[in-house]
Amino acid sequence: MWFWGLVAWGQEEPEPAEPEPVEEAEPAPEEAPPPAPRTYTMTPVEADLPSALTRRDQVPDDPEALDDFLRQTGFEPGDFERPALIQGAWFIRPQLAIAQLLGDADGGPVALRVGASAGRRWSTLQVLPVQVMAEVGVRASAPVGGARGSRFEGFASIGPWLGPVRVQLGLHARQERERWRKGSLVLDDATFVGGDLQVALDVGKANLSLGLLPLVEVAGDRPSAREGDPVLPVLGTETVYSAGLGVQPGVFGLRVHGSWRDTAIGGLLEVGASLSARLGGS
């Protein structure tokens, strides 16, 4: 009996196993959209952008103060240029004038004087109560028409600029000879040296100047102007009194001028005009 019970048990079908629960798959994360492309705009660098080392109001002008500034900031003197203290420019001034020798009972002879001057001028650039200007140059001229001769000059001057007023003191050298009225009136060949004083008043682009130039003969045989009949006081052998009015709006300028000089043969009056041109700067 038990045998047949084992056989029957072996033939019974096993109960099916409960299916394992299927885990639900997590949804795949949504892909982030690609970043928007970046756009770069190239712009030129302005040459005059201010910086701590280029602005004139932040970099000391005084050499000692500038050295202290460099030590405090850690920069070396060669890291940037020191601000310029002086600016120079060449100049050329062609001139044309009418000259008349007065004091002759028959009427003064008249001549045309042509010439030009050239040289270099310097001026300070700092914002200071007193500016300084200096000038050196040479000048050559000759009378044409009622007179014959030549005049060569060299000059150098320096002086302060007190607001609109400029004062110049300098040295002047002149070599000159002239013959008037076909040789009947002669200014003998002579070489002079003197001290030049110029006072100018600047009003905008215009300036008015007055000048005094005493000349002392150092070579030659020209009589003193005191031997004639001088109109104005004579300092030295001869004295030149001058005045001028000029306009310099830019590179080019125009100036009208006049001068009076007493000589042993009469007073010499010159009235003329000159053009001026500044030829660069450094």
C-alpha positions in Angstrom: 0.0 0.0 0.0 2.7 2.4 0.9 4.4 1.6 -2.3 1.5 2.8 -4.4 1.2 5.9 -2.2 4.8 6.9 -3.1 4.1 6.3 -6.7 1.0 8.5 -6.6 2.9 11.2 -4.7 5.6 11.2 -7.3 3.0 11.7 -10.1 1.4 14.7 -8.5 2.2 18.0 -10.4 4.0 20.5 -8.3 2.2 23.8 -7.6 3.6 26.6 -9.8 5.8 29.1 -8.1 4.5 32.6 -7.7 6.2 34.8 -10.3 8.7 37.3 -8.9 7.5 40.9 -9.2 9.1 42.7 -12.1 10.8 45.9 -11.0 9.6 48.8 -13.1 12.5 50.4 -15.0 13.1 54.0 -14.0 12.5 56.4 -16.9 15.7 57.5 -18.6 16.6 61.1 -17.6 15.9 63.7 -20.2 19.0 64.9 -22.0 19.9 68.6 -21.1 19.7 70.8 -24.2 23.1 71.7 -25.6 24.5 75.1 -24.3 23.9 78.0 -26.6 27.0 79.0 -28.6 28.9 82.0 -27.2 29.5 84.9 -29.4 32.6 87.1 -28.9 33.0 90.6 -30.4 36.5 91.9 -31.1 36.8 95.6 -30.6 39.9 97.7 -31.1 41.7 98.9 -28.0 41.6 102.7 -27.7 45.2 104.1 -27.6 44.2 106.8 -25.1 42.4 104.7 -22.5 43.5 106.0 -19.1 45.3 103.8 -16.7 47.1 104.1 -13.4 50.4 104.5 -15.2 49.5 106.7 -18.1 47.2 109.4 -16.7 49.2 112.6 -16.2 47.2 113.4 -13.0 48.4 110.2 -11.3 52.0 110.0 -12.4 54.1 112.5 -10.5 56.1 115.0 -12.7 58.8 115.8 -10.1 61.7 113.3 -10.6 62.1 112.7 -6.8 58.3 112.2 -6.4 58.3 109.8 -9.4 61.1 107.7 -7.8 59.0 107.4 -4.6 56.0 106.5 -6.7 57.9 103.7 -8.4 59.2 102.3 -5.1 55.7 102.2 -3.6 54.1 100.5 -6.7 57.0 98.1 -7.3 57.6 99.2 -10.8 61.0 99.8 -12.3 62.0 103.1 -13.9 62.1 101.4 -17.3 58.5 100.1 -17.1 57.1 103.2 -18.6 58.3 106.5 -20.0 58.6 109.6 -17.8 56.3 112.4 -18.9 58.0 114.9 -21.2 59.1 118.1 -19.5 60.1 120.2 -22.6 58.9 120.3 -26.2 61.0 121.8 -29.0 60.1 122.8 -32.6 62.1 124.1 -35.5 60.8 127.4 -37.2 61.4 129.3 -40.3 60.3 132.9 -40.9 60.6 134.6 -44.3 60.2 138.4 -44.0 59.7 141.4 -46.1 60.0 145.1 -45.0 60.2 148.6 -46.3 63.2 150.6 -44.9 63.6 154.3 -45.0 66.6 156.4 -43.9 65.3 159.6 -42.3 67.0 162.8 -41.4 68.1 163.8 -44.9 67.0 167.3 -46.0 66.4 166.0 -49.5 64.0 163.3 -48.2 64.9 159.9 -47.0 65.8 157.2 -49.4 63.7 154.1 -49.4 64.7 150.4 -49.9 63.0 147.0 -49.8 64.5 144.6 -47.3 64.1 140.9 -47.8 65.4 138.1 -45.6 64.6 135.1 -43.5 65.3 133.7 -40.0 65.4 130.1 -38.8 66.0 128.4 -35.5 64.6 126.3 -32.8 62.2 127.1 -29.9 61.6 125.2 -26.7 58.9 125.5 -24.1 57.9 123.6 -20.9 54.8 121.4 -20.8 54.0 121.2 -17.2 51.0 122.8 -15.5 53.0 125.3 -13.4 52.4 128.9 -12.4 55.5 129.9 -14.4 56.4 128.4 -17.8 59.7 128.9 -19.5 60.5 129.4 -23.2 63.8 129.5 -25.0 64.8 130.3 -28.6 68.0 130.2 -30.7 68.3 131.2 -34.3 70.0 133.0 -37.2 68.7 135.7 -39.5 70.0 137.1 -42.8 68.6 140.1 -44.8 69.6 142.6 -47.5 68.2 145.9 -48.8 67.1 146.0 -52.4 66.5 149.2 -54.5 67.5 152.4 -52.7 70.4 150.7 -50.8 73.0 148.0 -51.0 74.5 145.9 -48.2 73.9 142.9 -46.0 73.0 142.1 -42.4 73.7 138.8 -40.6 72.4 138.1 -37.1 72.5 135.4 -34.4 70.3 135.4 -31.3 69.5 133.3 -28.3 67.0 134.1 -25.5 65.2 132.6 -22.6 62.6 133.8 -20.1 59.5 133.1 -18.0 55.9 133.0 -19.1 53.8 134.6 -16.3 50.3 133.8 -17.4 49.6 135.9 -20.5 52.9 137.9 -20.1 56.1 136.6 -21.5 59.5 138.2 -20.8 62.6 137.2 -22.8 66.2 138.1 -22.1 68.9 137.1 -24.6 72.2 137.7 -26.4 72.4 139.2 -29.9 75.2 139.4 -32.5 75.1 141.4 -35.7 77.4 142.0 -38.7 76.2 144.8 -41.0 77.1 147.2 -43.8 74.9 149.4 -45.9 75.3 152.1 -48.5 72.4 154.5 -49.2 71.8 157.1 -52.0 74.3 155.4 -54.4 77.0 155.4 -51.8 76.8 159.0 -50.6 75.4 157.8 -47.2 77.4 154.9 -45.7 76.9 152.8 -42.6 80.4 151.4 -42.3 81.0 147.7 -42.0 80.7 146.8 -38.2 80.1 143.9 -35.9 77.9 144.4 -32.8 77.0 142.4 -29.7 74.1 143.3 -27.4 71.5 142.2 -24.9 68.0 141.8 -26.1 64.8 142.4 -24.0 61.4 141.4 -25.3 58.1 141.7 -23.4 55.0 140.1 -25.0 51.3 139.9 -24.1 49.4 136.9 -25.4 45.7 137.3 -26.0 44.3 134.0 -27.4 46.2 133.2 -30.6 47.5 136.8 -30.9 50.4 138.5 -29.2 51.7 142.0 -28.9 55.4 142.5 -28.2 57.8 145.4 -27.4 61.6 145.1 -27.7 64.8 146.9 -26.8 68.1 146.0 -28.3 71.2 148.0 -27.3 74.2 147.2 -29.6 77.9 147.8 -28.8 80.4 147.8 -31.6 83.2 145.3 -31.1 84.8 145.4 -34.6 84.7 148.1 -37.3 84.8 151.8 -37.4 81.2 153.1 -37.3 80.5 156.3 -35.4 78.1 156.3 -32.5 74.5 157.3 -33.1 75.1 160.1 -30.5 77.1 161.9 -33.1 74.0 162.4 -35.1 70.7 163.8 -34.0 69.1 160.8 -32.1 65.3 160.8 -31.6 65.3 158.2 -28.8 67.8 157.5 -26.1 70.9 155.7 -27.3 72.4 152.8 -25.3 75.7 151.6 -26.6 76.7 152.4 -30.1 73.2 152.0 -31.5 69.9 151.0 -30.1 67.0 149.2 -31.8 63.4 149.9 -30.5 60.8 147.4 -31.9 57.2 146.5 -31.7 55.1 143.7 -33.3 51.7 142.1 -33.5 51.4 138.5 -34.5 48.9 135.7 -34.9 49.8 132.0 -34.7 46.6 129.9 -35.0 48.4 126.7 -35.8 51.5 125.6 -37.7 51.6 128.8 -39.7 51.5 132.4 -38.4 51.7 136.0 -39.6 53.4 138.9 -37.9 53.6 142.6 -38.7 56.5 144.5 -37.1 58.3 147.8 -37.0 61.6 149.1 -35.7 63.5 152.3 -35.2 67.2 152.7 -34.9 69.2 156.0 -34.7 72.5 156.0 -36.6 75.2 158.5 -37.2 73.7 159.3 -40.6 70.1 159.4 -39.5 67.2 157.4 -38.2 66.4 154.1 -39.8 62.7 153.1 -39.9 61.7 149.6 -40.9 58.1 148.4 -41.3 57.3 144.9 -42.6 55.7 141.5 -42.2 56.9 138.0 -41.7 55.4 134.5 -42.1 56.3 131.8 -39.7 56.1 128.0 -39.9 56.7 125.4 -37.1 58.4 122.4 -38.5 57.5 119.5 -36.2 58.4 119.0 -32.5 60.2 116.7 -30.1 
